[in-house]
Amino acid sequence: MSALINVMRAELFKSAKKKRTYIMATLLWVILPIIALIVGKIAYVTLNTNFAGNNGVDAQTVVQAFASPFGIARLSLVLPSIISPSFYIIVLALLAALFIGEERNQNMWKTTLVAQPNRFSVLLGKFLVAMILFGILMLGSYLLSFVYGGIGTLFLPTDFSGDWLYLAKLYLLQWLFGVAGMSFAFLMIWWFKNISLGIISIFFLPALLEGIYTVYATVVGFKPVNQLNIFFQGLKLRTTLENLPKYFFSKNFYAPARDPLSNVITELGGNLSNNSDLGPLANIIGANITLTHSAKVMAVYALVFGLIMLWSFRRRDVS
């Protein structure tokens, strides 16, 4: 236990001196909520014009949806999950690069493992500190929404109403899902022995594999039987392959962060049954994956990535 604590203390000290830690916090804690307030003010003025009023747009409802304290907290959870590559995966990649990649770049692995020969303690300590920093970033977004949203109530018709407890549960669940994401990020950077290649694989490998499946399902499909898919039909794998998207890493990893999207669409007057109202969010909202299902899938991913990482880290020589 003392070995683990010493590793964590050293990694926390190292991370406190890295600019990337403060840049990530600034983007999530300062820039995003300020932009939300600015857009909220512009939207409120714009939607209160006669033109907007004639179209039946309720300015107060729109502003409350994303510029209120609850709206900013919800936006800080949702928005990082729908950009590509997502801000969450960027954070995980940068943290993994800091804790598992820079030791190799600076030829420090042998020094580190001489100071602390217990490789399990070294790996676990680095991983726990990375998850702590990820949690601090998310917790800060949640708590600072009260501050920025409170300032917004001074010049916007917003209040503190909202299901704060459920939103906190989504934040916590997204952080827990980060265990699988962080395990994957650690594994990629460790395997490739190169920070740049590792980060690229973290960003695009899941999307590439899922894209290959999508192309096959679109071009070839699983029915009717043809020469290209008869093999899967013969092995009775068609049903399994058709349901495979339910187990994709990306669809499940972002499930908690994307869960409020349907509520936002409804609050803004959109129709969830009309894909034209959803636009590019149609595929995300239409994933039809429950949080319970996603939690089980991510637990399996975390276990698999974690075990492979631990096995490789304890056996591979370092330089």
N, C-alpha and C positions, 0 to 999 in steps of 0.2 A: 504493500500500500504506500509506503514512503517513497518507493521508486516512482510510482505513478504520480504522486503529488509533486515530486521534484520535476518530472517531465512536464506536467501541466503548468507549473509555475514558470518554467523556462520558456514554454511556448507562448504563454500569455504575455510575458515580458517582451518576447520577440515581436508578437503581433501588434503590441502597443506602439511600436516604433515604425510600423509600415504604413505608408501613405494610402495604400489601397483600402485599408480598413476604414479610414476616415472619408475617402471618396465614396465608398459604397454607402456609408451612413448618411453622407450629405445628400446623395441622390434620393435616398428613400425617406429621410427624415425632414429634409428642408425643401428641395426643389419640387418634388411631387406634390406635397400639400399646398405650397405657394402657387403652383400652376393651377391646381384645382380651385383655389380661391379666386385667382385672376379670371379664369374661364367662367367661374360661377357668377362673378360680377358682370362680365360681358354678356353672358347668357341672360341674366336677369334684365339687364337694360334692353337687350335686343328683343327678348320674348314679350316685353311689355309694350312694344310698339303696336300700333293699330293693325299692321299687317299680320303680326304673329297672333294678335287677339282674334282676328277674323278666322284664323285657322284653328281656333279652339285650343291653343297651347297654354297650359297652366304654368306660368313662369315659376311660381313658388314651389310647385311639385318637382319641376325639373331641377331647380337649384338645390332643394332639400335632398334630392337623390344622390348628388355627388359633391356638394360643397358644404353640407352640414357636418358637424362633428362625426356623426355616424357615417355619413356619405364619404368623408375623407378616409375614415378607417377602413371602410369597405373597398374603396377605390385602391387604397394602398395594398390590400390583399389581392384584389382581382387583377389590376393592371399589370403587375409584374409577371403574371402567368400567361397573358395572351399576346405579348410581343414575341418576336422570334429572332434569335434565340431568347428565351425568357430570362428576365432579370434574376429569377431564382437560380437557374442553372448557371448563369454567369457568376453569381456569388459563390455557388458551390465550387465551380471550377477554379476561381481565384483563390479561395480558401485552401483547396486541395493543393494547388500549385505552391502556395506559401508553406504549407506544413509538410508535404511529402515530396515536392519537386525541387525546392531551393537547396535542400541538403545536397542533392546530386550536382546541381549547377555550381555550387560553391565548394564541392569536394569535401563535404563535412560529415558524410555518413560514418566513416570510420572513427572520426573524433567523437561523434555523438554516441556511437555504440560502444566505444571504449569507456566513455563517461558513465554510460548506463547500458550494460550488456544485455539486460532483459529486454529482448525485442518486443515481447508482448506488451510490456509496460510502455515502451516507446511509442508503438503504434496506437495503443489505446489512448495514451495521453494526448497525442496529436489529434486523434479523431474527436475526443471529447472536447478539446479546446475549440476545434473547428465548429462543432455543433453548438457550443456555448456562444460563440460569436454570431453564428447564424440566428440563434434564438434571441440574442440581444438586438439584432437588427429588426427582427419581426416585432419583438415586444416594444421597441422604441416607436415603430410605426403606429402600433395600436394606442399607446399612451399619448403620444404627441398629437394624435388626431383630436384629443380633447382640447389641447392648447390652440392649435391652428383653427379648429372648428369654432372654439369659443371666441377667438378674435373675429372670425367670419360673421358671427351673430351680431356684431356691432354695426355692420353695414349690409348684411343680407338677411332676408326673412327666413332664417333657419333656426332650428332648436336642437336639443340633445336627444330627441326621441329616436328609438330604434331598438332592435333586439341585440343589445350589447353582449349578453351572456352567450348567445348562440354564435355570434361573430367571434368571440374570444375562443370558443371551442374550435372553430374553423382555423383560427390562427395556430392554436396548439396542434391540431391535427396536421396542418401543413408543415409545421416544424418537425413533427414526428416522421412524416413522410420523407423529410430531408435526410433521415438516416440512410434510406436506400439510395438517394441521390448522392450523398456524400461518399458512401461506400463505392458507388460506381465511379465517382470522380477520382477518389484515391487510387482505385484499381487501374484506371486508364493511364494516369500520369506515372504510376509506378511501373506498369508494364512497358510503356513506350519509351521509358528512360529519357524522355524529352518533354519539356513543359509545353512547347508549342503544339507538337503532335498530340499530346494528351488532351489539351484544351480543345483542339479541333475535333477529336473523337468524342469528347463529352458533349459538345454542341450538336454534332451532326450524325453520330453513329446510330442513336435510336431513331432519328428521323429517316435516315437512309434505309434501315431495315424495315421500318413501317411503310416507307414509300415503295419499296420493292414489293411488299405484300399487296399494297393498294393497286399498283400497276398490274400485277398478276390477276387480282380479283376483278379488275375492270376490263382488261383485254381478253383474258382467257376465261375467268370465272370458274365456278364449281359445278354448274349445271347449265344446259344438259351435258351429258357425257360426251367427251370428244377425245381425240388422240392425246391431247396435252394433259388432261386431268383424269384420264381413266385410271391412272396409277393410284391416285388418292381415293377414287371411288372404290377400287378393288380392295383397298385396305380399310375401307369404311371410316376414312378420316375427313370426309367432306364436311360433316357437321362441326367437327372440331376446328377445322380451318376457317369455316365461315364465322365462327364465334371468336376467332383469335384476336380481333381488335379489342375485345373486352379486357384482354390481358396485356395490351401494349403498355410500355413503360410511361410514355408521355400522357396518354389518356388518364391513367390512374394517378400519376404523380401530382398532377395539377387539379385533381378533383375537388379538394377542399377550397382552394382559391377560386375556382370557377363556379362553385356551388351558388353564390349569390347572383350570378348573371341573370338567371331567369327572373328573379325578383326585380332587378334593375329594369329589365325590359318591360315587365308588367307595370312598374311604377311610372315609366315614361310613356305608357299608352300603347306599347307594342303588343302584338298578338303572337303568342308562342307557337300557335299552330300554323302560322303563316311565315314561310321561310323568307319571303321578300321583306318582312319586317325585321328579321334577324340579320340579314346580310351575311357578312363573313363569319358571324358567330353561330350560324346555323349548325355547322358540324360540331362545334364545341358543346352547345347546349343540347344538341340532339344525341349526345353520346349515350344517354340512358344507362349510366353507371352509378350505382349507389355508393355512398361513402363506406358502407360496411364491406362491400365487394372490393373497393379500392384499397382499403386498409389491409385486407387479407393478401391481395396481390402484392402490395408494397412490402409487406412483411416477408414474403417469399423472396422478392428481389433483394431485400436487405440481407437476408440470411445467406443467399447464394453469393452475392458480391462480397459480403464480409468474410465468409469462410475461404473463398478463393484468395482474397487479399491477405488474410492472415497466413494461409498456407504458403503463399509465394514470398511474403515478407520474411518469414522465419527460415526459409530454405535458401533463398537466393543470396549469393555473395554481393557485396556492395563495394563501391569504389569512390 
